[in-house]
Amino acid sequence: MTRFVQQPDYEGAEFIDLSMASATFREVDLSGARMRGVLLLNADIDGAIDGLRINGVEVMPLIEAELDRLHPERLRLQPATPETMRDAVDVIEELWQATVRRASALPEEAAYRSVNDEWSLAQTLRHTIFVLDAWYGHAAALRPHPFHPIGVPASFTTNAAEFGIDESAAPTLSEILAVRAERIADLRAYLAEVTQEELDRVRGPNTALGCPPPGERTAAKCLQVIFNDQWAHVQFANRDLANLEQEYA
């Protein structure tokens, strides 16, 4: 299979009369792409999508409405107050606890198995640790060294080793869950006492090396990123567990 990795040569390019049937696009920026006369049958797309029009219809509002119907807990993951923030933490923890219980019914190795080149359950949980460190510890709490070494950043994150990530780490599932539990407990402690004023206060950028890039943000916006990311990745984990369950059946 031909692979094209980290090649910017295609920005602004035109692809005409080509077959990309069964192609895989992973961590690809398609912002501003224009597709005309394409065949898109049985395709599977997930990602950050906004402003997408198909046959003249903007589809994201339709998708969001259907996701809310299928997953009503999503409506509790758009918090703006301390109380609804605390509830949102309950939601994501209930989802992850159910997912880990589901995985525990499979052989132990399943937690470390990749499906279709996606992250394993263990890697996905490690990524949620990184996101908590990035958007709470770094961006909201402005801590100088918030990153746990076992966190897994997104592939486009640069200099991860420079702010404390150990790319060679291979923790067990129990070790991962213990670190994640510490992060969630830390977040709960913050939300137990935080005021609305503090949530809505715009804080300056964290000048320490880390992720996300420096910027002025409210704690509320930072935590909303965490809740959205947690929900998305628990969906990915359950999607792959369904495949593994069939394999081990």
Secondary structure, 3 states (H helix, E strand, C coil): CCCCCCCHHHCCCCCCCCCCCCCCCCCCCCCCCCCCCCCCCCCCCCCCCCCCEECCEECHHHHHHHHHHHCHHHHHCCCCCHHHHHHHHHHHHHHHHHHHHHHHCCCHHHHHCCCCCCCCHHHHHHHHHHHHHHHHHHCCCCCCCCCCCCCCCCCCCCCHHHHCCCCCCCCCHHHHHHHHHHHHHHHHHHHHHCCHHHHHCEECCCCCCCCCCCCCEEHHHHHHHHHHHHHHHHHHHHHHHHHHHHHHC
